[in-house]
Amino acid sequence: MKLGRVTGRVVSTKKVESFEGIKLLLVQPVDEQLIPYGDPIVAFDTIQAGTGELVYYETSKEAGRVLETRMNPCDAAIVGIVDNIYMTDKL
């Protein structure tokens, strides 16, 4: 799983049938220090995340398993909202 911050919504008037009714969000990947890196991605929102929230998401074939129809072209899906992060120094 990867961390990201929701930065906005993506509107699509036409989608493949298996994506009907699913909200698309723009997610900026962040590292463990919450510093943005790389390009933003479009991810399916199955948990009702909102703009500005820190989320964790899955990519690749694991992302497609979030949807009811197993055979779909999903590349990224938000699977949780992060409430807190606890880190300890490495010894």
C-alpha positions in Angstrom: 0.0 0.0 0.0 1.0 3.6 -0.6 0.3 6.9 1.0 -1.2 9.8 -0.8 -3.1 13.1 -0.3 -6.4 13.7 -2.1 -6.0 16.9 -4.1 -9.2 17.0 -6.1 -11.9 15.2 -8.1 -11.9 13.9 -11.6 -15.2 14.0 -13.6 -15.8 11.6 -16.4 -19.0 11.6 -18.4 -18.4 8.3 -20.1 -16.9 5.2 -18.4 -16.7 1.5 -18.9 -19.8 -0.2 -17.4 -17.9 -1.6 -14.4 -17.0 1.9 -13.3 -20.5 3.4 -13.3 -21.3 5.1 -10.0 -17.8 5.1 -8.6 -16.1 8.5 -7.7 -12.7 9.3 -9.2 -10.2 11.3 -7.1 -6.9 12.9 -7.9 -4.2 11.6 -5.4 -0.7 13.0 -4.9 1.7 10.3 -3.7 3.6 11.2 -0.5 6.5 9.6 1.3 6.7 8.6 5.0 7.5 12.2 5.8 4.4 13.3 3.9 6.5 15.0 1.3 4.9 14.9 -2.2 6.8 12.9 -4.9 6.0 11.9 -8.5 3.0 12.7 -10.6 -0.6 12.7 -9.2 -2.7 9.6 -10.1 -6.4 9.0 -10.6 -7.8 6.5 -8.1 -11.2 5.0 -7.5 -12.8 6.1 -4.2 -14.6 3.3 -2.5 -14.6 4.7 1.0 -15.8 8.3 0.5 -12.5 10.2 1.0 -12.5 13.9 0.6 -10.1 16.6 -0.7 -7.2 17.2 1.6 -7.4 13.8 3.3 -4.4 11.5 3.7 -5.3 8.1 2.3 -3.6 4.8 1.5 -4.2 3.3 -1.9 -3.3 0.2 -3.8 -2.2 -0.1 -7.5 -1.9 -2.8 -10.1 -4.1 -5.9 -10.1 -4.8 -5.5 -6.3 -6.6 -2.3 -7.0 -9.1 -4.1 -9.3 -10.1 -6.4 -6.6 -11.7 -3.6 -4.7 -14.5 -3.4 -7.2 -17.3 -6.0 -7.4 -16.5 -7.0 -11.0 -13.1 -8.7 -10.8 -12.3 -8.2 -14.5 -11.9 -4.4 -14.8 -9.2 -2.0 -16.0 -8.7 -0.3 -12.6 -5.1 0.9 -12.0 -5.5 2.5 -8.5 -8.0 2.4 -5.7 -8.2 4.2 -2.4 -8.7 1.6 0.3 -8.4 3.6 3.6 -8.2 7.0 5.2 -5.2 7.6 7.5 -6.1 8.9 11.0 -2.7 8.9 12.6 0.9 7.9 11.8 3.2 6.7 14.5 6.9 6.4 13.7 9.9 5.5 15.8 13.5 6.2 15.1 15.5 3.3 13.6 18.2 1.9 15.8 
